[in-house]
């Protein structure tokens, strides 16, 4: 008989929640770097599990249509129909050395870089701790200071680019819905 492991549940973040706004602000950094302020994100969901957050949505121009990628590194892919409107980002909350949270929305991008140490939530996920114990422990350990850092992201992927992120970044599988 195969054992069944409980997993901590991600918490959906609602628009207007300060954590939602801080996560979304940080998640937009790669899009703003690529396209300037000419892109908005129609958020499908923003979920948080401890120090981790996952953002998925569709990129839109400020008028609501498809974004203009001409003159960018995505132009050829879009012209060939190999670029979706999807944007995904994995973020981790990092503590401030001085303990200063200021507005909580400071942005930092480390595209493709993993966290320095495995996340506690991922360790609990892998260990199969009981649901209520994992949820309480993750919530208790979530720092109240710090900033959200983009750990990885995908702009216009043609497949499920985030499928390997739990292993690559020691992020909890439950955060991604699988």
Number of C-alpha atoms within 10 A of each C-alpha: 3 4 6 7 12 18 24 26 19 21 14 15 19 13 13 9 10 14 17 19 16 18 32 24 15 21 30 21 18 21 19 13 9 15 18 10 13 16 22 20 21 16 16 12 14 23 22 22 23 27 20 25 31 26 25 21 17 18 24 18 16 13 10 12 11 13 16 15 16 12 9 10 10 16 15 14 14 16 11 8 10 14 17 15 17 20 24 25 25 30 27 25 21 17 17 13 9 8 11 13 15 11 11 20 20 15 17 17 18 14 15 15 12 18 17 8 8 13 18 19 27 24 14 21 22 15 12 16 16 14 15 13 14 21 20 12 15 18 14 11 12 16 16 13 17 21 24 27 26 27 23 24 25 20 19 19 16 14 12 9 15 17 12 12 19 17 12 14 21 20 29 29 20 18 26 19 9 8
